[in-house]
Amino acid sequence: MAAKLLVHPGFYRRVRHYRDGIAVPDGRPHVAVKFVAAAQELVLQLLNDPLRGHSARFESPDLADIRRVAVPGFPVFALFHRWDGQTLTVITLEHTAQDLPSRLARLFSTPD
């Protein structure tokens, strides 16, 4: 079990971004609500099992320890996180069809 939780502000922005994208075009706000609930539940599950998922396999040394896990019920979305043995750091939530290494590198190089 994680002793400490840190959540990067970008995580909340991405959840809202995807929530809004799901709700508007399809006119299915109930799906957007399920998406947010699944993302929240996943964070709670990671607190109990921070090694859940697998290595994101990024080549950059700065990103080498990042793990990824699919959002239950929404497999095209992945939550990216780090675990250092005591702290779970939730970094972001992304659609997996993106250039993820460069997106994550930008998160770490620009202040929020």
C-alpha positions as CSV (number, residue, x, y, z in Angstrom):
1,M,0.0,0.0,0.0
2,A,1.3,3.5,-0.9
3,A,2.2,5.6,2.0
4,K,1.7,8.9,0.1
5,L,-0.2,10.1,-3.0
6,L,0.9,12.9,-5.2
7,V,-1.2,13.9,-8.2
8,H,0.2,16.0,-11.0
9,P,-2.2,18.8,-11.8
10,G,-2.2,17.7,-15.5
11,F,-4.0,14.5,-14.5
12,Y,-7.1,16.4,-13.5
13,R,-7.0,18.6,-16.7
14,R,-6.8,15.5,-18.9
15,V,-9.6,13.7,-17.1
16,R,-11.8,16.8,-17.6
17,H,-10.7,17.1,-21.2
18,Y,-11.6,13.5,-22.1
19,R,-14.8,13.6,-20.0
20,D,-16.0,16.6,-22.0
21,G,-15.0,15.0,-25.2
22,I,-16.9,11.8,-24.4
23,A,-20.0,13.7,-23.3
24,V,-20.4,16.2,-26.0
25,P,-20.1,14.6,-29.4
26,D,-22.1,11.5,-28.6
27,G,-24.6,13.2,-26.4
28,R,-23.9,10.5,-23.8
29,P,-23.2,12.3,-20.5
30,H,-23.8,9.0,-18.6
31,V,-20.7,7.5,-20.3
32,A,-18.6,10.5,-19.3
33,V,-19.7,10.1,-15.7
34,K,-18.7,6.4,-15.9
35,F,-15.3,7.4,-17.3
36,V,-14.6,9.8,-14.5
37,A,-15.7,7.2,-11.9
38,A,-13.5,4.6,-13.5
39,A,-10.4,6.9,-13.4
40,Q,-11.1,7.8,-9.8
41,E,-11.5,4.1,-8.8
42,L,-8.3,3.2,-10.6
43,V,-6.3,5.8,-8.5
44,L,-7.8,4.1,-5.4
45,Q,-6.8,0.7,-6.7
46,L,-3.3,1.9,-7.4
47,L,-3.0,3.1,-3.8
48,N,-3.5,-0.5,-2.7
49,D,-1.4,-2.0,-5.5
50,P,1.0,0.7,-6.9
51,L,2.8,-1.9,-9.1
52,R,-0.4,-2.6,-11.0
53,G,0.0,-2.3,-14.7
54,H,3.4,-2.5,-16.5
55,S,6.3,-0.4,-17.5
56,A,5.4,2.2,-20.1
57,R,8.7,1.2,-21.8
58,F,9.8,4.8,-22.7
59,E,13.4,5.0,-23.9
60,S,14.2,8.3,-22.2
61,P,16.0,7.8,-18.9
62,D,13.7,10.5,-17.3
63,L,10.7,8.4,-18.1
64,A,12.1,4.9,-17.6
65,D,10.3,4.3,-14.3
66,I,6.8,5.3,-15.5
67,R,4.2,2.7,-15.4
68,R,0.9,2.5,-17.3
69,V,-2.4,0.9,-16.6
70,A,-5.6,0.9,-18.7
71,V,-8.7,2.6,-17.3
72,P,-11.2,-0.2,-16.7
73,G,-14.0,-0.1,-19.2
74,F,-12.1,2.4,-21.3
75,P,-9.1,0.4,-22.6
76,V,-7.9,3.1,-25.1
77,F,-7.1,5.3,-22.1
78,A,-4.1,4.8,-19.9
79,L,-3.2,6.2,-16.5
80,F,0.6,6.9,-16.1
81,H,2.2,6.8,-12.7
82,R,5.4,6.3,-10.7
83,W,6.0,4.3,-7.6
84,D,9.2,4.9,-5.6
85,G,8.5,2.4,-2.8
86,Q,6.6,5.0,-0.6
87,T,5.0,7.5,-2.9
88,L,2.5,6.9,-5.7
89,T,2.7,9.8,-8.2
90,V,-0.2,9.9,-10.6
91,I,1.1,11.8,-13.6
92,T,-1.5,11.9,-16.3
93,L,-4.3,10.1,-18.2
94,E,-3.9,9.8,-21.9
95,H,-5.5,8.4,-25.0
96,T,-3.0,5.8,-26.1
97,A,-3.0,6.8,-29.8
98,Q,-0.8,9.9,-29.0
99,D,2.9,10.5,-29.1
100,L,3.1,9.7,-25.4
101,P,6.9,10.0,-24.7
102,S,7.0,13.6,-26.0
103,R,3.7,14.5,-24.2
104,L,5.0,13.2,-20.9
105,A,8.4,14.9,-21.4
106,R,6.6,18.2,-21.9
107,L,4.7,17.6,-18.6
108,F,8.0,17.4,-16.7
109,S,9.7,20.2,-18.5
110,T,7.0,22.9,-18.1
111,P,5.9,24.3,-14.7
112,D,2.2,24.2,-13.8
